[in-house]
Amino acid sequence: MSLAGVKAALIGGDARELEILRLMKAEGMEVRVIGLPTGAEAITGRPQEKTMADAVTGARALVLPIPGLGVDDSIYAPKWPEKLYLRPDNLKRCAASAMVVMGWASSTLAKSIGDAGMRLREYEKDDELMILRSRAIAEGALRIAIENTEVTLHREPVFVLGFGRVAQTLVGTLLALRADVTLVARNPVQLARAWEMGAEPVELKDLASRIGRAKVIMNTAPARLLDEKMLALTAPDALIMDLSAPPGGVDFEAAKKLGRKAIWARGLGSRAPITVGRSQWKGVRRILAEELGG
């Protein structure tokens, strides 16, 4: 389906969204923007909108960034001078049966979207899009690990918790660096695949007896696996990274109390904005074509 002439609003984001904006305009879409970094104006040929109402009026599609929402439901817009919110009164200004494409929506926003008669598609639940982004996330995770440890990853014990779409790429990348990789999961099929790749598989129920040997721990599971009890079993000099979707899998307050170095490593796709923006657009474009094609 051609997207030429489709009215859309691109709301919030970082340099990745600038690349998405460029590709949306190349498709011939009519795009209004708010909350993007400097540079959006040159792509659209007009200033960014001053209000959310102006941005969304008449739009058939609202495209929001991968990082989704803050704890107060504010939209991820790190370069914008004020917080942005998508309120019910804004949604009423969209075209009939419009749709929202975003990383993830809170239950409050999801209900508002449904109440407005609109459709919601979340990136986090889209296999193709997340796999396309996984390489940049893996590279970003390696950068953080390298910058925050005093050893090479080569031959060092690295634990990866969870074996979803991003974790599979991450494990493969770590193995290519000859790290000593342990994959922790519940699913026996995932454990078998990790073993076939060259990682040591460990069932989640056995994590407590093994975690003390880890130099780096990378959690990708969106569940509180690293609570205070589990964190107390980690080595004092271990680096703990949480790459999972909100609400996350690490108790950061407990980590601070225990003196552990713990890093909230979300948004790693931003390290390669052009590459990630293009991969995101490939998935977003497919979603728009599927949802608007009828």
N, C-alpha and C positions, 0 to 999 in steps of 0.2 A: 504494500500500500504506500502511495506517495503521501508524505506529510506536508507537502507544500500548501501554504495557506492556513494550516492549523494554528489557532491562537493558543499560546501557552504562556505560563509564567514560570520563570526560573528564580527560585527563592533561596537565598543564603548560599554558603559554600566558600570554597577557596579557589586556588589556581586550577584545580581539577574542573570546577564548574565553568571557568573561563573557556577551557577547551570544549566542554560540552556545549556551551553557548555558541561557539564558533561553528560547531557541527550542526547545531539546530538551525542556525541562520543559513548554512550551506544547503540545507534541505528545503529552504524556502519557507520556513515556519515564521509566524508572526510572534515574536517573543518580547515580553516585557520582563524586566529584571529588578530585583531589590535585594540588597544584602550581599552583593558580590564584591570582590576586591576591585581596586582601580584597574581599568583596562576593559571593563565591560562596555563602557560608553563608546570606545573606539570600535568595538565589534558591532554594536547595535546601531550606532550613528545617532544616539539620543541619550540623554541623561538617565540614570537609574530613577525608578519611581520613588516618590517621597513617602508614600503610604502603602500599606498592604492592600487596602481597598483599590487603589489605583492599579496596582500590579495584577490583581486577580480578576478584575471585572471583565466578564465575557470569555474568560479562558476555558478551553476544553480540557486542558491538562495543566496540572501544577507539578513541577519537578523540584524536589527538595534534595538536599545532600545526603550522602551515605551516613555520616555520623549521626544523623537523626536529631533527637531532641535532648535538651538539658533536663535536669531534674525538675525544673519549673515549666517544662514544655516549650521552652524557647528554642527556636530553630538555630542550628549551627551556622554562625555567620561571624567568624573571628575578626574580620576586618571592618565590620559595620559599627558605627558609633553607638548604636542602641540595640536593645534586644528586640527580636522579631517574634511575633506569635501569629498563628493561624487560628483565628477565632471563628465561632459559628457565624457571626455576622459577615465575615469575609467570605466564607464558603457560599453563602447565599448569593453572592455577586457573580459566582462562576456560571458558565453555561450549563444548561440542563444536562444531567447525566455526565458531568465532567468527572475526571479521575485525578487521583493523587499518586505520584510515584515517589517513594522516599526510602531511606535506609530502614527505619523502623518507626512505628507510631506507638505512642502511649495509648493505654486503653481509653483515656479521655478523648484524645484526638480521633482515634479510630471510631468511637461512638459518634462524635460530631460529624465526621465524614459520612458515616452511614445515615445519620439523621437528615443530612442535607441531600440524600438521594444520590450521593457520589460513590465512586468505586475507589478502592485502595489496593495498591500493589507495593509490597515492601521488598527492597533489594536483598535484605538478609535472608529471605526465604527463596531466593532465585538462584538455582544451582549454577546456571551458565554464567550469570553475571559475577557471582562470587568466585568461581574458578578463574575467570578472566582476570580478576583483581588479585588473585592469590600470590602471584609472583612478586608483585610490588610489595605486598604485605610481608612476605617472607624476607625479602631483601631489607626492608625497614627493620624487621625484628633482629636480623643479624647485625645491623648497624648499632642498634641499641645495646645488644649483648656485647659487642666488641668494645664499645665506648665505656661500658660500665663494669668491665672485668679486667683483671691484671694478668690473665693467661690467654693463650690462644684457644679457640674452640676445638682445634685439632686434638683428638684423643681425650678431650675433657668430657666428663659425664653430663649430658644435657637431657633433661626429662621434658617430654611434651605430653601434656594432658589433653585428651580428646583427639579424635582422628577424623574430623570433618573435612570440608572442602579445602579450607586454608591450611589446616594441619598436615594434610597429605603432601602438599607442596613444600611446607616447612620442613617436614621430616626428610623428604628427598634432598632438599638443599643442604641440610645439616650433614646428611650422610655423604654427600659429595665433598664436603669439607673434611671428611674423616673424623667427625665428632663421634663420641661414644653415646649413641642415641638410645634412650629408653622411651617406649611409647606406652602410655597408661590409658586404658579404656575398659569399658564393660563388655562391649560387643566382641564375641569370639571371632567373627569374620574380620573385623578391623584388626584384631590382634594377629590373626593369621597373615593378613596383608602386610602389616608392619614387619613381621618376621621375614616374609618373603623379600621385602625391600632391604633388609639388613639391620633393622633395629631390634632391640631386645624388647619383647612384649611383656607387659606386667598388667595383671588384672587390677582393677581399681581397688578391690578389697585388700590387696596386698601392698598398696601404696605406702601405708604408714611404716611398714618394715623396711622399705627400700629408699624412701625419699631422702634420708640423711646423707646419701652418697652423692647427691646431685650438686653440681657446681652452678648450673643454670637451670631454672624451672620456667617453662613457657606454658601457661595455661590458655587453652583455646575453647574450653568447655564453658557454656553459659550457665554454670551452676556453682554454688559456693563449695568447691572442693577444698580450697585452701583456707580453712577456718583457723581459729587460734590454736586449737589442739593439733592440727596438722602442721601449721607453721612452726610450732614449738619443736617439731621433730626435724626441721631442716637444719642444715649446717649454718653456723653463724655468719659465714662469709658467702653464702649462696645468693645469687641474683634471682629475684622472682619477678616475672613479667606476666601481666594479664593482657591477652589479646582478644578476650572473649567479648561478645555482645553484652550490652547492659542487661541485667544489673551487675554483671561481672562475676568472677569466680574467686577473688582474693579479698580477704578481710584486711584492708589496708590499715585500719586502726590497730588491729592486733599485731600486724607486721611492724608498725612503728613502735608499739609498746615492747615488742620482743627485740628491737634493734636490727630488724632485717631490712635489707635494701629491696624495696618493692616498687615497681614502676607500672603505671597504668599506660599500656602501650597500644592505645586505640588510635585510629586515624593514620596508620602507617602508609596507606596508599598515597598520602599527600607528598611523599618523598619523590615521586616521579609523576607530576601532575599531567603532563601531556600523554604519557603512556596510559595512565590510569583513567584519565578523562576519556580517551578514545575507547578503552575497553568498557567503561561504564556506559558510554553512549550506545555501544553495540547492543548491550542488554536493554537499556532504556528504550531505544528505538524499536526493538522487537516488541516490548511490552506495549508501547504506544500504538504500534501497528495492529497488534492483537486486540486491544481494547477499543480502539477508535475505528477499526476497519469495518465494523458492522453498522 
